[in-house]
Amino acid sequence: MIPVPLYSLFALLLGVVLMMSGAGALTTVLSVRLDGAGVSAALIGLTTTAYFAGTILGSVTAGRAVSRVGHIRAFAVFTSLLSAATLGHVLTETAVGWGILRVVEGYCMAGLLICVESWLNQTAQAGNRGKILALYMICLYGGYGAGQFLLGLPGMGGTAMFAVLSICLSVALVPVALTRQTPPPLPRMKSFSMRKLYAVSPFGVVGAAASGAMTGTLYGLGPVFALKLGYDAEQAGQFMGAAVLGGVLLQWPLGWLSDLFDRRTVLVGLFAALVCAGLGTALLPDGAFGAVLVAAVFLGGLTFAVYPVSIAQTNDHLEPDDMAAAGGGLILLYSAGAALGPFLASMAMAQWGAVGLPLSSCGIAAMAALFGVWRMRVQPCVPAQEQGPFTAMPRTTPMVVSLDPRVDQDSVMGMTESTLK
């Protein structure tokens, strides 16, 4: 493979920032608008479930479109559909209509991320794969966090916000369409059955699913939580921005701890800390917005850290050439959890109000922690010196796993070549 300098990826990564700014803010805007229209928390949770159902479908099938027409054309198609669906929210204000649009948006986002991640993987070499993954995560989370501040801009009422978000998504296509870099072929991931994945690492599987349930709940219903506490739309966006910031800040120190100690111990500790953080958030006094933002940092940081530690725990029991396929399975489990979690949390919010969100996360974290304690009693741990290194990973599509420096890239390339033949 011919070495490619990192600056050649500028256009692609700029497209990621713009894309995530529009798509990330859209999630918050929809929750705010539905709550303002008097829609129940249960229906808001179902619209979030619809989005993640779309991402699951896209993760499994959208790669065919990329293989058939190429990265740039597929990126253009998915971006155009996502921008159109964003404007479609102006035409209907029913939860059912918005739920259908969310399925389309989830599918398009999965397709876009498959384009980006497979492109980055085939561009990366052994010496810069970790740097490319880090840059990608900065653009991914930075764009999502920056998009939250669009809610605070003047004149963003009515249809103006949807127009601005559609513009962000449409403009994301420009740098990608104008790039002169030749896109690579799409690698084909090996299959890895869920039964085999659970047999390899039961706690890794449970951790990934629990992470999805809690993260999906935070993404979809976090703004509603802030609104029900009496804050406005701008503050709801700040709450979500603080949660994303916490996720970026705490992944690496918690991952470092997981390299020093038994990962199952760290995972149990993470879930126990999430129980405490959830209870603390539920008991926050009214009007203490600063405390709410601090709680968001800890909730986001602890929640986001569960998934990469779960991947690392699973990889400790795998051969390098199985990591990509197993990682893809974990992402699908995460997505399934993310589809179910908001619905369950919305039921809790319908019963107990705003505090139902942190309490639902408490329940999920508590059950996962108890499962981890049981696994530690029935199976010996992997010694710390035999554990592989921790790598922070985004929770996007199965394709992103091929960017992990721990994955056997020769086996991934071998799968690509055999597919092309």
C-alpha positions, -999 to +999 in steps of 0.1 A: +000+000+000+013+035-009+018+056+022-008+085+024+000+116+045-025+125+072-033+159+056-048+141+026-077+131+049-086+167+057-115+168+033-130+135+046-126+145+083-141+180+076-171+162+061-174+142+093-173+173+115-201+190+095-221+158+092-220+152+130-228+188+138-260+185+119-270+150+128-260+154+165-280+186+170-309+170+152-313+144+179-315+170+206-338+193+185-363+165+179-364+156+216-369+192+226-396+198+199-416+167+208-415+175+245-426+210+238-455+197+217-467+177+247-457+143+233-452+117+260-418+104+271-428+070+258-433+082+223-401+103+224-383+071+235-398+052+205-385+078+181-350+072+195-356+035+192-366+040+156-333+058+149-312+030+163-333+004+145-323+023+113-286+022+122-288-016+128-304-021+094-279+002+078-249-014+095-259-048+080-270-037+045-257-002+035-223-016+027-237-032-004-245+002-018-210+015-011-196-016-028-218-012-058-214+026-066-183+036-047-176+057-016-181+092-030-214+084-048-227+065-018-217+094+005-236+118-018-267+096-018-268+090+020-260+127+027-288+139+003-313+115+018-303+125+054-306+162+045-340+156+029-353+136+059-342+165+082-363+189+062-391+163+062-397+170+099-411+204+089-439+187+069-452+166+098-452+170+135-466+137+145-445+112+165-453+085+140-441+106+111-410+116+129-404+080+139-404+069+102-380+097+093-358+086+122-355+051+107-344+067+074-319+090+092-304+061+112-300+041+081-283+070+063-260+077+092-249+041+092-242+042+055-222+075+058-201+061+086-194+029+067-181+051+038-159+071+062-146+042+083-138+019+054-121+048+036-100+056+067-091+020+073-078+014+038-058+047+039-042+039+072-009+020+076+006+003+107+025+034+117-004+059+117-035+038+123-037+049+159-033+086+149-060+083+123-084+066+148-077+094+173-083+121+147-115+104+136-128+103+172-120+140+178-139+149+146-168+126+155-173+138+191-162+173+184-187+177+157-215+162+178-206+185+207-203+216+186-237+210+170-254+212+205-245+249+206-266+256+175-296+254+198-285+286+215-282+307+183-308+335+179-337+330+155-336+292+157-373+288+164-398+272+140-384+258+108-352+277+109-333+251+130-342+223+106-330+244+077-297+251+094-292+215+102-300+205+066-275+230+054-248+215+076-255+181+063-256+192+026-223+212+030-207+181+045-208+166+010-188+194-006-153+186+007-158+148+001-171+153-035-142+176-044-114+154-030-089+141-055-080+111-034-090+078-048-114+059-025-105+023-016-125-009-021-148-018+008-135-046+030-157-075+039-160-084+075-160-121+086-190-133+105-189-142+142-220-157+157-235-142+189-235-175+206-197-179+200-192-143+210-210-149+243-190-181+249-157-161+244-166-133+268-200-132+285-192-100+304-179-083+273-212-091+255-233-079+285-212-048+288-216-038+252-254-043+253-257-024+286-235+004+272-258+007+242-289+009+264-275+036+286-259+056+258-290+055+236-311+067+266-287+096+272-286+106+236-324+103+230-339+114+263-311+135+279-326+167+264-360+157+277-345+151+312-331+187+312-364+201+300-384+183+326-361+198+352-373+232+341-344+243+318-348+257+283-337+243+249-303+260+250-295+245+284-307+211+272-281+214+244-254+224+270-264+193+290-258+171+260-225+189+252-213+183+287-221+146+285-201+143+252-172+162+268-172+138+297-171+109+273-140+123+256-122+132+288-128+100+309-123+073+282-085+073+283-078+074+321-104+047+327-089+027+298-055+031+314-068+016+346-082-013+326-047-020+314-034-021+349-060-043+365-084-071+356-108-056+331-138-073+347-129-055+380-127-022+361-160-029+343-178-038+376-163-006+391-176+014+361-211+000+366-210+006+403-199+042+397-228+046+372-252+035+399-238+061+422-238+088+395-274+080+385-286+082+421-267+114+426-283+129+395-318+119+406-313+136+439-299+169+425-317+200+440-340+221+417-323+250+400-288+239+404-278+239+367-241+239+374-245+207+393-266+192+365-238+199+340-212+183+364-236+153+366-238+152+328-200+151+326-198+121+349-228+103+334-214+107+299-178+099+308-187+067+327-213+056+302-190+061+271-161+043+288-181+010+293-181+001+256-143+003+248-135-015+280-160-042+270-142-045+236-108-048+253-122-074+277-135-095+248-103-091+227-082-105+256-099-138+248-095-136+210-069-143+183-060-111+163-077-124+132-110-128+150-111-093+165-126-075+136-155-099+133-161-100+170-159-063+173-185-060+146-208-082+166-203-061+197-213-030+178-245-046+167-252-057+203-245-021+213-270-009+187-296-034+198-292-021+234-294+015+222-327+007+205-342-009+236-328+014+263-347+046+254-380+028+253-374+013+288-362+047+301-393+064+287-415+040+306-396+050+338-399+087+330-437+082+324-439+067+359-415+089+379-409+120+358-374+133+349-356+112+375-368+081+356-339+086+332-310+083+357-329+056+377-333+035+346-296+037+340-290+028+376-311-004+371-292-014+340-258-007+356-267-026+387-278-057+369-246-056+347-225-052+378-241-082+395-235-102+363-199-092+363-194-102+400-209-136+392-186-141+362-156-132+383-166-160+407-170-187+381-141-179+358-106-169+365-094-135+352-068-129+325-036-117+342-029-080+337+004-087+320-013-109+294-040-083+286-038-065+253-036-027+253-067-006+256-078+014+226-107+039+228-132+031+201-163+049+188-196+031+187-206+035+151-207+006+126-189-028+124-165-012+099-148+010+125-133-021+142-109-025+113-093+008+124-082-007+157-044-011+158-049-044+177-067-060+148-048-083+124-048-060+093-034-088+071-066-109+077-088-079+070-069-072+037-072-109+029-109-107+033-110-077+010-090-093-017-109-125-016-142-106-019-129-087-049-119-119-067 
